[in-house]
Amino acid sequence: MSTSIDTLESVGPSALKRLQSIVGNQQFILLLVLVALVIFFGERNSLFFTSSEFSNLLIDFSGLALIAVAETYVIISGGIDLSVGSTQAISGVGGGFAMQSLMNHHMSETGVLLIGAVICAGIGLVVGAVNAVLITKANLVPFVATLVTLSAGAGMALVFSRGAPIGQNPEAVAWSATGIGPFTWLVIIVISITTILGITLHVSKYGRNNFAIGSNSFAARAAGINVKRHIASVYMLSGILAGLTGMFFYIRSGAGSPQVGASSNLVAIAAVVIGGASLTGGVGRITGTLLGAGILTIVTDGLIFINVQPTWNQVVVAAFIALAAVLQSIRPGLRS
């Protein structure tokens, strides 16, 4: 009898400790918040649970997730990229011009979209390379360097497009609605990209170096990591993903717009912070970022469904950022 009691006493505290660990995990909390939001909006508007709305939510989520994953790599490395939104715009405009020319030469729709994706990624790579040079060669802090390319990219997108959408392509819009059930091909492609990048970040040597540099760049350099080269590659990766996001919205809307991505950088950063990443670097997870992006997507779409003015979106996003910051401050040892 006494042996049974001893066993219960030994198992009880350990089980309680595991439960506390689960409940105290920020990603678990985010998952609960995500489910609660879905139930909240679903109860107030039954259309929120329809398959068509689920498909729309997935598309909105994918557009944010792709650019938020780019920001995750940068923030974990100890930097920040304010230019992802303008990179998205200039890539969409540049790709729009190119695809318009290809359509005028009667190239197949598949060929147009494939070449357009490469061009958009290439434009993003150029912007990322400029950021890399400004940070690693000119020794500008990431905030200033990416603020420069933010302003330049947004201005160039407006100048080249003259403020109008470029490359009207209704066939691209039709293609964006096809897929497997509620999962359109756009969503499937984004899920594939984010899965690969998530595995790379958390399993590969490149990912471990990214965390090491964000945690302590001096120690990382002493350990033999080429910090400047790695930082340059992170910003170029961010540029490529931002360029592909520009292509994503080109396909979705059927044109490259200079206005697209105007606030994408702030929303992407919000998704990363809500997901548990630290703006000081060295902490973060792709799954956390995706949960953060999911929460923001459901909030912004859900508010529309319950007839709340879209202008309240920024207030709600700010509240979630503040809540995420509070969670991190009361748990200084967090490694989400």
MARZA-736462 format. One record per residue (C-alpha): y, z negated, x negated; residue in one letter. Coordinates in steps of 0.001 Angstrom, whole numbers, plus 524288, in hexadecimal, padded with zeros to 5 digits. Example, Ala and Ser with C-alpha at 12.3 -4.5 7.8 and 13.67 -1.06 7.14 Angstrom:
7EE6C7E1887CFF4A7FBDC7E41C7CA9AS
END
This chain:
800008000080000M8094A7FC4D7F52ES805EF809017EE3ET809FB810CD7FA56S816D9809807FB25I8197780BEE7ECBAD816A681A577EEB9T8201081B357FA46L82A8A8141C7F28AE8290181D847E738S828C8829B37EFBFV833D88256B7F8C7G83EED824ED7EED1P83AC6831C37E880S83A20838947F5B3A8476C833077F930L84CC6837A47EC34K847BA845677EEABR84DCA8454D7FC3CL85AD7840E27F6A3Q859FD84BB17EC88S8579C855F77F708I8626C851117FFE8V86BBA84FD97F45CG8693685DD07EFF9N8754D865F77F2CDQ86D6F872107F61BQ865A886A7680032F87273865E68063EI8777A873E28064CL86B2B8787D80D22L86D0186E258179FL87B3B8723181939V877098806F81A6BL86D2587D3D82511V876EB8747982C19A8812087F4982C2AL8778088924831BCV873D087F9883CA3I8821787C3783F27F886A288A43840CFF87A2B88E3A847D8G87C27883CC8522EE88A0288865854B4R886BD896CB8556AN878E389B6C85807S87BFB8A8B685209L87C1A8A207844C1F86D328A1D2844EDF86B6C8B03384848T864BD8B95183E9BS870B78C21483DB5S8796A8B6A6839F6E86F358B1F18303CF86F9B8BF68829FCS87E7D8BEE082959N87DE18B15682349L874838B644818E4L87D958C18C8157BI889918B8AE814BCD881BD8AEF180CB0F87D078B98380344S88ABC8BE788007FG88EFC8B0BC7FCCFL882618ACF47F5D2A882F48B83E7EC26L890908B4FA7E75FI88DE78A6437E7E3A882228A7D47DEE7V88B138AEBB7D53EA8946E8A3387D5F4E88918899B47D425T885B189F3C7C6D5Y893EE89E887C29BV8966B890C47C78DI889E788B4C7C1A9I88E22891037B48BS89AA0889007B581G8A3B2893EC7B9DEG8A91B899A97C658I8AB178A78E7CB1ED8B6978A9777D43FL8B5918B8397D35DS8A9048BA6F7DB08V8B0578BD867E79CG8B9658C7AA7E191S8ADFC8CD3F7D9C8T8A6F98CEF57E6A0Q8B2DB8D6417EBFFA8B5528DF377E064I8A6C88E24A7DF46S8A6118E5D97EDA2G8B20C8EE907EC82V8AD928F50F7DFDCG89FE68F6F27E51DG8A5AC8FC007F1DCG8AD10906C27EAC4F8A0EA90AAC7E335A8982090AA87EF20M8A20C912577F6EDQ8A1B891CD57EC78S892E291CE37EC83L8929791E2E7FB4EM89C0C9299E7FA6FN8922F930267F163H8879292DF17FBB8H87F4A9247D7F3E1M874C991D467FB8BS878589101780148E86E44909247F8D2T873BA90F527EC83G881A790BF57F07EV87E588FDA27F2A7L876668FC497E62CL880D8902737DDA7I88B358FAB77E4E3G884198EE097E1F5A883838F16E7D37FV892078F4DA7D35AI895E98E8547DA65C88D968E03D7D10CA893A28E7987C5A3G8A17F8E4C37CA35I89DC88D67F7CBC0G898098D6947BE1BL8A4E58DBA97B89AV8AC8C8D0CD7BF51V8A2B68C6D77BA8DG8A3F18CC2D7ACBEA8B2BD8CACF7AD70V8B1058BCAE7B1ADN8A77D8BA9E7A676A8B0FF8C01979C69V8BC568B8067A18CL8B4298AB9B7A123I8AC2D8AD55794ABT8B58B8B56C78C61K8C3328B2477915FA8BEF48A411793A0N8C4F28A3417A12CL8BF7C898C17A9FAV8B6CF89EA07B4B3P8C04B89ACD7BF79F8CB798A27A7B953V8C3238ADF77B4D2A8BCEC8B0307C20FT8C9E98ADF77C8F5L8CF1F8B9787C119V8C3F78C2657C53FT8C4DF8BD2E7D32BL8D2EC8C1C77D441S8D08C8CE7E7CCF5A8C4698D2067D4C5G8CA9C8CF207E1F9A8D6B48D7027DE41G8CEEC8E28D7D933M8C68F8E2E97E577A8D2D78E3E27EDC3L8D95D8EDF67E4F1V8CD9F8F7187E411F8CA5A8F6397F27FS8D86D8F5AA7F742R8D41F8EA937FFDBG8CA8C8F2B8807CCA8BB948F2AD80868P8B5218FCA97FF75I8A9469054780208G8A6099049581080Q89728904AE81143N89132901CC81EA2P8839F905028197CE8847C8F9638104BA887A78F08B81BD1V87BED8F5CD82344A873248F37781778W878378E58981602S872CD8E24A82387A864DD8E67382024T85A6C8DDCD81A41G84EED8D52981DF3I851C08CD7482A4AG85E408C57B828A5P85DBA8C7A4819E5F865708D3EE816EET863748DB1480A1AW870718D5A680547L86BB28C7D0807AEV85E878CA878014EI865318D0227F532I86E398C4567F408V862E08BAD97F5C3I85B808C1EB7EAEES8672A8C16D7E1AAI869F28B3097E43ET85B948AF857E287T85B208B6377D542I867D28AFC77D0FEL863328A28F7D5E2G856A98A3797CE13I85E458A80B7C22FT867D889CB67C318L85DB3891FC7C4A4H85221897067BCD9V856AD89FE37B1CBS85C9189CB07A499K868FC8A38C7A8ECY86A3789A257B44CG867A188E427ABCCR8721E892DE7A25FN87B798942E7ADD0N87959886087B1B9F87A488817C7A39AA88746888597A15FI88CD6882FA7AE08G88872875357AAB6S88D6D8752479CBBN89198881B37961CS8930E87B13788DBF8852C875D97893CA880538831578DE4A88700889C87827BR8811F87FCD7791DA873BA882DE77F09A875338910677AFAG879B68970E787D1I8839F8A1F57866AN88D0489C077903DV897338A6E07906CK88D248B1927922CR886988AA2179D21H893818A75D7A405I896FA8B5CD7A2FEA889FF8B98D7A92BS88C0A8AFF87B460V899348B5D27B7EAY893C48C3967B709M888888BF907BFF2L892718B9DD7C963S899F98C6AF7C916G88DBB8CEAF7CBDEI88A208C6307D78AL8980D8C6B87DCB5A897988D5847DB69G88ACE8D60B7E2E7L891098CD7B7ED4DT89B958D7D77EE86G890B78E1BF7F0C6M88A938D88D7FAB8F896F98D89B802E7F898BC8E73780113Y88B728E9688074EI88E018DF84811F9R89B558E4ED815E6S899738F30E811B1G8A5378F31C8089EA8AAFA8EC9B7FCAEG8B61E8E3BC800BDS8C08E8DDEE7F7BFP8C1AC8D250800FBQ8B35A8CE6080035V8B0DC8C2767F7E1G8BEA18BD0C7F91BA8B9748AF237FA3ES8ABAA8B15B7F525S8AE2C8AA437E86AN8B22A89DB17EF40L8A6FB89E3C7F913V89D3D8A11F7EE32A8A221895927E640I8A16388D377F286A89320891127F49DA88FD688D617E693V896D0880467E74EV8910087CF47F494I883CD8807B7EEB7G8852E875887E4D1G88A2D87C647D898A894018754D7D025S8A0AC87C4B7CCB9L89FCA875EC7BF5CT8936F87DC27BCA1G8854487AEA7B988G880FA877A07C772V87CD38806C7D29CG871B1887827D93ER87070894BC7DFB9I869BF88E757EB73T87553885597ED0FG87EB3890CB7EC8DT876D3898257F6CCL876EA88C377FFA6L8859888B227FDB1G8873B89986800F7A87EB5897BF80CFAG886E688C4D811BFI893A1893C681006L88E0889FBF816DAT8894B897F982291I8962D890AA8238EV89EBA89CD782307T896338A47A82C8AD89387898BD83534G8A1E6895868371EL8A3F98A33E83C54I898AD8A162845C7F89EB18951D84BA0I8AC1289B9F84C93N8B2CA89413841BCV8BDDB89B6183B23Q8B9558A17082E25P8C51B89B2982792T8BDB288E4B82831W8B34D893B681F13N8BAEF89041812E1Q8BCE688255817B1V8AE598809681A21V8AAE28869480CE4V8B46F87D3280660A8ADFA871C880D66A8A094875D180862F8A5CB877227FA81I8ABD7869927FB5DA89F07863FB8007CL8976486A687F56FA8A10A865017EB74A89F9F8575A7F125V890BE8583F7F05AL891BB85BD47E206Q89B8D851257DEE0S8932B8466B7E4D7I8873F84B847DDB9R88BF284DAA7CFB5P87E2B84F6A7CAA4G87B8885ABE7D3E0L87357865E37CF00R870E586E127DB0BS
END
